[in-house]
Every structure is written in C-alpha cells, then in structure tokens.
Amino acid sequence: MASLIDELIDVLDKEEREYQDLILLSQEKTPVIVRGDLEKLQTITAAEQVVIGKINKLEKKRTEVAKDIALVLNKDEETLKVLDIADLLQGQKEEQKKLLAVYDRLRDTLKKMTTVNEMNKGLVNESLDFINYNLNLMKSVYQEPGTGNYTKNAFNTTPVAGVGVFDAKQ
C-alpha cells in the first residue's frame, strides 16, 4: 500500500509541474493575444498541446493508481477521493503530510490556471468584438441609406446587390 501512495504522490507532483508549465505558456500567450500575433499564438498553442498530452498520460496513470488503491482498500474507485485516501493514512503521518501537500499545490495551481484562462478568454472575446465592430462599420460605409429609395408604389429602388467590401475574384 505504501508504494501505491508514493506512486500517487509522485504522479500528482508531476501533474502539478506540468500544469505549472501550462500556466507559463498561457501567461506568455496573454500579450500575444493583445498584439494579435497569430504566428506566435500558433507556436504557443502547439507547445500547449504537447504539455496537455503529458498531462493526459499522467492523468491516466493517476486513475490507474487510484483504482489500485481503491482495490486494496476495498473502496469504490468512483467515489474515492485524494482527501479520503489522506484520511485513511492517519497512522502514516509522513505519507499523509506529503499527499496533502501535493494535493494542495495541485489545487492551487489549477485555480491559477483557471484565472489565467479566463483572462485570455476575455481578451479573445474583446478582440472578436472589436473585429466584428470594424467589419460592421466597413459594411455600413458601403450601404446606401434606406430612406427616399422608394417609388410611388412603395417598391425599393436600391439594387439588391451593391458594391461589396471584399473582391472575391482576387
């Protein structure tokens, strides 16, 4: 059982470090989003995918270790949580302390990750809103006013297809 606990602590620690790397990449992405540097954004996103792949492998390993621990403890693997495992380690204070420490670090790291992602999401949404505003502004410049373009029978005399902003033939 002790080796399973040590393995769980090791996997959680590695997972926490990978999330730290992901946070650094996300923080690096923030000014890139502001600048609108798409090439750099693609490079950062590719690096994030590599880290996410590592996290997925670690998560799979963590699930396997948790399943083994649940089997040894005769507990339901679906409901067994890290805090439950820590509670069961009352007689092994050192392992309990290590497990709780890595759990707390991982939880704090995930909260920080969520904060950074929410900020980046807001920046991306603001950029999209700005782009849509500019597109609508450009579109309105090329539209004719909607008043005074009717015949005496109330038919609109404005051409259906006007001059477009983008030339699709180029």
C-alpha positions as CSV (number, residue, x, y, z in Angstrom):
1,M,0.0,0.0,0.0
2,A,2.9,2.4,0.8
3,S,4.3,2.0,-2.7
4,L,0.9,2.9,-4.2
5,I,0.7,6.0,-2.0
6,D,4.2,7.0,-3.0
7,E,3.3,6.4,-6.7
8,L,0.2,8.6,-6.3
9,I,2.2,11.4,-4.7
10,D,4.7,11.2,-7.5
11,V,2.1,11.3,-10.2
12,L,0.3,14.2,-8.6
13,D,3.6,16.0,-8.2
14,K,4.4,15.5,-11.9
15,E,0.9,16.6,-12.9
16,E,1.3,19.8,-10.8
17,R,4.6,20.6,-12.5
18,E,3.1,20.1,-16.0
19,Y,0.2,22.4,-15.1
20,Q,2.8,25.0,-13.9
21,D,4.3,24.7,-17.4
22,L,0.9,25.2,-18.9
23,I,0.3,28.3,-16.8
24,L,3.6,29.8,-18.0
25,L,2.6,29.1,-21.6
26,S,-0.9,30.7,-21.0
27,Q,0.7,33.7,-19.4
28,E,3.1,34.0,-22.4
29,K,0.0,33.9,-24.6
30,T,-1.7,36.9,-23.0
31,P,0.4,39.6,-24.5
32,V,0.5,37.7,-27.8
33,I,-3.3,37.8,-27.9
34,V,-3.2,41.6,-27.1
35,R,-0.8,42.2,-30.0
36,G,-2.7,39.9,-32.4
37,D,0.4,38.0,-33.3
38,L,-1.2,34.9,-34.9
39,E,2.1,33.1,-35.7
40,K,3.4,33.3,-32.1
41,L,-0.1,32.3,-30.9
42,Q,0.1,29.2,-33.1
43,T,3.5,28.3,-31.7
44,I,2.4,28.7,-28.1
45,T,-0.8,26.6,-28.8
46,A,1.4,23.8,-30.3
47,A,3.6,23.9,-27.2
48,E,0.4,23.8,-25.0
49,Q,-0.8,20.7,-26.9
50,V,2.5,18.9,-26.0
51,V,2.1,19.7,-22.3
52,I,-1.6,18.7,-22.4
53,G,-0.6,15.3,-23.9
54,K,1.8,14.8,-21.0
55,I,-0.9,15.8,-18.5
56,N,-3.3,13.3,-20.2
57,K,-0.8,10.5,-19.8
58,L,-0.2,11.4,-16.1
59,E,-4.0,11.6,-15.6
60,K,-4.4,8.1,-17.0
61,K,-1.6,6.8,-14.7
62,R,-3.2,8.6,-11.7
63,T,-6.5,6.9,-12.5
64,E,-4.8,3.5,-12.6
65,V,-3.0,4.1,-9.3
66,A,-6.3,5.4,-7.7
67,K,-8.0,2.3,-9.0
68,D,-5.3,0.0,-7.4
69,I,-5.6,1.9,-4.1
70,A,-9.4,1.5,-4.1
71,L,-9.0,-2.2,-4.8
72,V,-6.5,-2.6,-1.8
73,L,-8.8,-0.6,0.5
74,N,-11.9,-2.3,-0.8
75,K,-13.5,1.1,-1.7
76,D,-15.5,2.2,-4.7
77,E,-13.0,3.7,-7.1
78,E,-15.6,6.2,-8.5
79,T,-16.2,7.9,-5.1
80,L,-12.7,7.6,-3.6
81,K,-11.0,11.0,-3.5
82,V,-7.5,12.1,-2.5
83,L,-8.8,13.5,0.7
84,D,-10.4,10.2,1.6
85,I,-7.1,8.4,1.0
86,A,-5.3,11.0,3.2
87,D,-7.9,10.4,5.9
88,L,-7.1,6.7,5.8
89,L,-3.4,7.4,6.3
90,Q,-3.9,8.5,10.0
91,G,-1.2,6.1,11.1
92,Q,1.3,7.2,8.5
93,K,1.7,10.9,9.2
94,E,4.6,11.4,6.8
95,E,2.8,10.0,3.8
96,Q,-0.4,11.8,4.8
97,K,1.5,15.1,5.0
98,K,3.2,14.6,1.6
99,L,-0.1,13.6,0.0
100,L,-2.0,16.6,1.4
101,A,0.9,19.0,0.4
102,V,0.9,17.8,-3.2
103,Y,-2.9,17.9,-3.3
104,D,-3.0,21.5,-2.0
105,R,-0.3,22.6,-4.5
106,L,-2.2,21.0,-7.4
107,R,-5.5,22.5,-6.3
108,D,-3.9,26.0,-6.1
109,T,-2.2,25.6,-9.5
110,L,-5.5,24.6,-11.1
111,K,-7.1,27.7,-9.6
112,K,-4.4,29.8,-11.0
113,M,-4.7,28.1,-14.4
114,T,-8.4,28.8,-14.4
115,T,-7.8,32.5,-13.7
116,V,-5.2,32.9,-16.5
117,N,-7.5,31.0,-18.9
118,E,-10.5,33.2,-18.0
119,M,-8.4,36.4,-18.6
120,N,-7.2,35.1,-22.0
121,K,-10.8,34.1,-22.9
122,G,-11.9,37.7,-22.1
123,L,-9.1,39.1,-24.2
124,V,-10.0,36.9,-27.2
125,N,-13.7,37.8,-26.8
126,E,-12.8,41.5,-26.7
127,S,-10.7,41.1,-29.9
128,L,-13.5,39.3,-31.7
129,D,-16.0,42.1,-30.6
130,F,-13.6,44.7,-32.0
131,I,-13.2,42.8,-35.3
132,N,-17.0,42.5,-35.6
133,Y,-17.4,46.2,-34.8
134,N,-14.9,47.1,-37.5
135,L,-16.5,44.8,-40.1
136,N,-19.9,46.2,-39.4
137,L,-18.5,49.7,-39.6
138,M,-16.9,48.9,-43.0
139,K,-20.1,47.3,-44.2
140,S,-22.2,50.3,-43.3
141,V,-19.9,52.6,-45.2
142,Y,-20.8,50.7,-48.4
143,Q,-24.5,50.5,-47.8
144,E,-26.9,53.1,-49.2
145,P,-29.2,54.9,-46.8
146,G,-32.6,53.3,-46.5
147,T,-34.7,56.5,-47.0
148,G,-36.0,58.0,-50.2
149,N,-35.4,55.0,-52.3
150,Y,-39.0,54.0,-53.0
151,T,-41.2,54.5,-56.0
152,K,-44.8,55.8,-55.7
153,N,-45.9,52.1,-55.5
154,A,-43.6,51.6,-52.4
155,F,-41.1,49.4,-54.2
156,N,-37.4,49.8,-53.1
157,T,-35.3,51.1,-56.0
158,T,-32.0,50.3,-54.3
159,P,-30.1,47.5,-56.1
160,V,-30.2,44.2,-54.2
161,A,-26.5,43.5,-54.6
162,G,-24.4,46.6,-54.1
163,V,-20.6,47.1,-54.1
164,G,-19.0,44.7,-51.7
165,V,-16.1,45.3,-49.4
166,F,-14.2,42.2,-50.5
167,D,-13.4,41.3,-54.0
168,A,-13.8,37.5,-54.3
169,K,-12.1,37.4,-57.7
170,Q,-8.7,38.4,-56.4
